[in-house]
Amino acid sequence: FAALPTVTSPLHRVTVDDVARELPAAMVLVANCGELVPPFLRLRHDIAPDDGWLDVVVLRAEGVFQSLSAFLELVRRPANGARRLWFGRGRSVRVEVLEGPPRPMQLDGEPWGDAPFEARLLPAALPVIVDPATAPLGASRRG
């Protein structure tokens, strides 16, 4: 909470599947699963780690009150077009900072250098073991 008074939203270019948008952003999140704090904070109902998409959330805020407002909007899981949130979905995502100094990044909660960065979906790059009785329909079932 101590950092909230200093939150700003410099202009970023967020490119999803070769379509660029310039958006003010305090935070840009690229995720392959929909839970930030499982099972308490889910970004949207339609995000799943095996859905074949990277999901993008851009959060815009300046200072304490807008940061809290943006967080509350995120908790409500709105449709795209919320005042402080923008959602995207694609197979490749590039994030660049257009204003101010480079912004720090995290990868799975750990510091990971500064933006710009690019994320690409690599189908079948990670084998996952599941219980065949609970595997989604159409999932590969290798013995």
N, C-alpha and C positions, 0 to 999 in steps of 0.2 A: 504493500500500500504506500510505502514511502516514496516510490517513484511516480505515483499517479500525477502529482502536480506538474511534473516535467514531460508528460506524454505529449507528443506532437504527431502530426500526420503529414510528413513530407510527400511530395508527389512521387509515385512509383509507376513504372510501366510493367504491367502484368500481361504476359503473352501466354494464351492458352490455345494449343493446337494452331499456332500461327496467326491467331487473332489477338492484336494488341489493344489494351485499354490503359489509359492513364488515369490513375486513381490516387487520391490522398489516402495514406495508410499509416496507422500507428502499428499495425501488425498485419502480416501476410502469412497465412497458414496454408501449407500444402500437405494434405493428408491422404493416406490410403485406407484409413478406417475412421469411423465417425465418433469415436469416444475419446474425449480429452482426459476425463477423470472417470474411468469405468467404475461403476455403471451410472454415475451421477450426472455427468455432463456430456450429452450426446449432441453433436453438431446439427444433424438432420436425420430424419428417419430413413431416408433412402440411400445412406452411405454405408457401404460394407467393404471389408478388406478384400473380398473375392469378387467384387462387381466389375472389375476391369477398368476402373477409372481412378484418376487422381482428382481429389476434390480440393478446391481453393476457397478460402474465406479471407476476405479483406475487411479489416475492422478500422473504421475512421473515428478518431477522437482527439480532442485537445483538452488536456487537463483532467482534473478529478471527476467533475460531474458528467462530462461527455464519456469518459472511460467507463464509469459505472452504468450510464445509460446504454452504451454499446454492449456491455456485458449482459445486462438484463435482456436486451434484444436477442442476443445470442442464445440465452437460456430458453427463451420462448420459441426458438426454432422457426423463425419467420420464413416466408417465401422470399425469393430474390426481390430486391428493390426496397428493402428496409432502409430506414434513414441512415444508419451507420454501418450497414453490412452489405457486402457484395459477395455472391457465390458464383463460382465457375466450376466447370468439370471438363476434363480432357485427358489426353494420353501423354502430353508434354506440356510443361509449364516453365516459363522463364520469368524471373523477377529481377528488375533493375531499379535502383534508386536514382531518381532524376534531380532531386534537390538535396542539398546539404551533404554531410559526410557519409561515408559508407555505414550501413546499418549492420549490427551483429546478427548472426544466424545461430540457430540451434538445430541439431539433428537428434531427434528422439530425446529432447531435454538437455542435451550436452552442447556446450559452445562448439561452433563449427566454422569459424572464420566470418567473413563479411560478405554481404550481397555485392555483386549479382550472383545468382545461382540458377541452375537449371535442374529440373527433375523430369525423368522420363519413365514411363511405365514399361516394364520388360515382362511380357506375358510368360508365364511358366518358369520364371527365373528362380523362384523360391518354392521348393517342395514343402508341402504342409501335410502333416499326418492328422487325419480326422477319424472319428468313429463312423464306420459305414452306416450305422443305424441312424445317425443324425446328420450325415452329409447332405448338402443341398442337392436338389434334383439336378441331374445333368453333370454333377461333379464326377471327375474321373475316379474310378475305384480300382486301383492296382493292388494285386495281391502279392 
